[in-house]
Amino acid sequence: MTQHILVKDAMSYDNYTVQASASVEEAAATMQKHKLPGAPVVNERRELVGFVSEHDLLRQMLEASYHSTSKASVMDVMRTEVLSVKPDDSIIDLAQTMSQIDKPKLYPVVTKGKVEGIITRGLLLRALIENRNQKSLV
């Protein structure tokens, strides 16, 4: 059984966050560089304050190109209600949540309000496959 696998065993500890003060273009470049569908938004203390998706950025960039508006910041387009997980949460529980339609593909991993890393569907799948392979060797 894979119930004992925790988010901290599969998450990425890389700093895949976007500053709330960053421009929409900077956020888009960061997400493209790391091939992310979205990113946790943090303040200067690395506290989670929102989430921004490719969809949010695309919509803003299109609107700006049509209306020649000034550059927007991530704070202007981010969502403030963010689904996040803790490092000690179960991977199985998260996999069940992520398998539902319209659930995010990426979750910030948060401890005491600060972003520690991210977990994606791909990282979840990798952890489940590795666990299954280890069990077959026993």
N, C-alpha and C positions, 0 to 999 in steps of 0.2 A: 504494500500500500504506500502511496506517496504523500500521505497526510502530513508527515513530518517536515516536508520541504517548506522553507519559509521564504518570503519575499527577499530577505537579505541574502539568501543563497543564490538568487538568480538575477538580482537587479544590477543595473549599471551604476557605478559610483562616479562616472564621468560628470562633469559640470555642464549638463545640457539644459541650461536655463537661459532666460532672456530677462534683461533688466526692464522694469516698468517704464523707465525713462527713455529706453531705446526707441529709435524710429521704427516704423513699420518695415522699412526697407532693410534695416539692420537685422531685425528679427527674421525676416524672410531669408536673408543670406545665411544666418546661423542655422536655421532649420534645413535649408537646402544642403549646406555643407555636411551636416550630420545625418541627412536623409530621414528627418523626423516629420511626422504628420502634425505635430504641435509641440508646444514647450511650456513648462511651468514658468510663470512670471514671478520674479522675486524683487524685493526692495534691496536697498544697500546693505541690509543686515542678513541677506539670504533667506528672509522669511517669505513664505509663499503668500502672494497677494492676488494671484489670478492664473489663468491659463489662456493661451492664444493658439489657435489652430491655423492651418494653411487656409482654410475656408474664410476665417476672420480676416486674415491678411489680404487674401485675393479680393474679397469684397471691398475692403478699404482702398486698395490700390486701384481697382476699377473705378470706384466712385471718384477718387482723386483725379484720375486721368480724364474723366468726363467733365468734371466741374472745375478743374485746375485749382483745386484747393491746396492749402499749405500742407506740409508734411505732418502726418498724425503720429502720435507716439503709441507705443504698445498699450499704455494705460487707457488710451481712448477707445481701443477695440477689444481689449481682453474681457474674458468672462470672470466674474469674481466668485461665483459659486463653483468650486473645484472639487472633483472627486479625487481623493488621494488615498494612499495606503500607508501602513506602518511597516518597518522592517520585519517585525515579528508576526505579521499576518500570514495566514496559510496561503500557499500557492494554489491549492485546490479550490479554496473559496474564491480567490481572485479569478482563477480560470473559469469558474462557473459564472461569475459576474461578467467577465469579458466576452464570454461566448454568446451573450444575449445581444440581440440586434440593437443598434444605436447606442452601444456602450463605447467609451473611448478605447482607442488602440494603445494608448500610452497613459500611465498614471505617475504622478510625482510620488516619490517615497519620502515621507515627512516624519521627522522626530522633533517634538516640541516646537512645531511651527516652522522649522527650517527644512529646506529641501536637502536631502542626503543623496538623492539620485533619482533614477527613473526605472520603471519596469514596463516593458512592451509585450505585446502578444508573442513576438518572435523570441524574446528572452524566456517567456513562460514555456513556450514549446520546446526550446532547447533544454531547459531544466527538466521537463517531463520526459523527454527522450533520453537524456543522460541517466536519469533515475531508473528508467525502464531497462536500459542497457546494463547498468550496474546490477540490477536484480537478476537479470538473465545470466550473469557471470557467476552468481552464487550457487 
